[in-house]
Amino acid sequence: EAREQGDLSENAEYDAAKDEQRAIETRIEEIEEIIKYAVVVDESEDKDTVGIGSTVKFYDLTFNEELEYKIVGSTEANILDGLMSNESPIGQALMGAHAGDELETETPDGIVRFRIIEITRDEDDM
């Protein structure tokens, strides 16, 4: 449409369309990169072990508080929504652990100690 309006050297709509096209192509490259390294997670395996898709309730022994997070991949993570990345320091420590395990990991705020209270998986996710 922008080309039909004549001189492209001074056509703001053409420039905006080209900028939008560049942004879309960049996003396509990002998505292709995500898909390239994607791994299918079999959530039907061990329901007693923390894995991606597990919701983990744990007691933070360092700060004396109970917390609950769902373990997700890094692209889905949003700690404010209760979604913890499996690549975060605490997420890495939780992976493969069982209810009752006491763990310790180093975070940017220092050493954190916690005990796993419960591991669940949503039936809707399977």
C-alpha positions in Angstrom: 0.0 0.0 0.0 2.8 2.4 0.9 4.5 1.8 -2.5 1.3 2.8 -4.3 1.5 6.3 -2.7 4.5 7.3 -4.9 7.9 8.5 -3.9 9.3 6.0 -1.3 12.1 8.3 -0.1 9.7 10.6 1.8 6.9 8.1 2.6 6.4 7.7 6.3 4.0 4.8 5.9 6.6 2.9 3.9 9.2 3.5 6.5 6.8 2.4 9.3 5.9 -0.8 7.3 9.6 -1.6 6.8 10.3 -1.1 10.5 7.3 -3.4 11.4 8.6 -6.0 8.9 12.1 -5.9 10.6 10.5 -6.3 14.0 8.4 -9.3 12.8 11.4 -10.9 11.2 13.4 -10.5 14.4 10.6 -12.1 16.4 10.4 -15.0 14.0 14.1 -15.6 14.5 13.7 -15.6 18.3 10.8 -18.1 18.1 12.8 -20.3 15.7 15.7 -20.3 18.2 13.3 -21.3 21.0 11.8 -24.1 19.0 15.3 -25.3 17.9 16.2 -26.0 21.5 12.8 -27.1 22.8 12.5 -30.3 24.7 9.3 -32.3 25.1 8.7 -33.0 28.8 7.0 -36.2 29.8 5.0 -35.1 32.8 3.6 -38.6 33.3 6.9 -39.9 34.7 7.7 -39.6 38.4 5.0 -37.5 40.1 7.0 -37.6 43.4 10.0 -35.8 41.9 10.3 -32.1 41.1 10.3 -31.5 37.4 9.1 -29.0 34.9 5.3 -28.7 35.4 5.5 -29.5 39.1 4.0 -27.2 41.7 6.3 -27.2 44.7 5.4 -26.0 48.2 8.5 -25.5 50.3 9.5 -23.9 53.6 12.3 -21.3 53.3 14.4 -22.0 56.4 16.5 -18.9 55.8 13.6 -16.4 55.8 11.1 -18.6 57.8 8.3 -18.5 55.2 6.3 -21.0 53.2 6.3 -20.5 49.4 4.7 -22.2 46.5 5.8 -22.1 42.8 5.2 -23.9 39.6 8.4 -25.0 37.9 8.4 -23.8 34.2 10.9 -23.2 31.4 12.8 -20.0 31.4 10.6 -18.4 28.6 7.4 -18.9 30.7 8.9 -17.8 34.1 7.2 -15.0 36.0 7.9 -15.1 39.7 5.1 -12.6 40.5 2.6 -15.1 39.0 4.2 -18.0 40.9 6.1 -19.4 37.9 9.7 -20.2 38.7 12.3 -21.0 36.0 14.0 -24.4 36.2 17.2 -22.4 35.3 17.0 -20.1 38.4 19.3 -21.0 41.3 16.3 -22.3 43.4 14.7 -23.9 40.4 17.9 -25.8 39.6 18.2 -27.0 43.3 14.6 -28.2 43.3 14.8 -30.2 40.1 14.9 -33.9 40.9 14.2 -33.4 44.6 11.5 -35.1 46.7 9.1 -34.1 49.4 10.9 -33.9 52.7 14.3 -33.1 51.1 16.2 -30.2 52.7 18.2 -28.3 50.1 20.7 -25.4 50.1 21.6 -23.2 47.2 23.5 -20.0 46.5 21.4 -17.1 45.1 22.4 -13.5 44.4 21.1 -12.7 47.9 23.3 -15.4 49.5 22.8 -19.0 50.6 19.2 -20.1 50.9 18.1 -23.2 52.7 14.7 -24.8 52.3 12.6 -28.0 52.9 10.2 -29.4 50.3 6.7 -29.8 51.9 4.7 -31.0 48.9 5.0 -31.7 45.2 1.9 -31.7 43.0 1.1 -31.7 39.3 -2.1 -30.3 37.8 -4.1 -33.0 36.1 -5.0 -30.3 33.4 -1.3 -30.1 32.4 -1.1 -33.8 31.5 
